[in-house]
Amino acid sequence: MYVKAQQNYVELVLKGANDDVVRQLVRITLQETEQQIPETIRVHRSYLVNPIQVSEVVGPKRKRSIKLKMISDEIPISSTYQKNIDPILPTQP
C-alpha cells in the first residue's frame, strides 16, 4: 500500500491475506525500496505509495495529502513530487 522511510529502515504497510493491514519494519533504504518495487511512486521525501491504493488527493496546494482505500492513514505530498501524483488522480479541493 505504501512505504515510509525511518532512517536506514522502511516501514512497509501491506494488505494481508484477509484484507487486514500488515506493518513490517525492514532494514533497507527508501531509494533501494523504490528500485526493488518500481510500480510505486514517490510522493514525498519519506514516502512511496502504490498508485492502485490511492483513493483521492485532498487539501490545498501547499498541504496536499493522499487518502488510501483501505486505511485511514494520510500520506503527505511534497511540492517536489507533486508532478508524480498529478497523472494518477484529479485533485479534490
Secondary structure, 3 states (H helix, E strand, C coil): CEEEEECCEEEEEEECCCCCEEEEEECCCHHHHHHHCCCCEEEECCEEECHHHEEEEECCHHHCEEEECCCCCEEECCHHHHHHHCCCCCECC
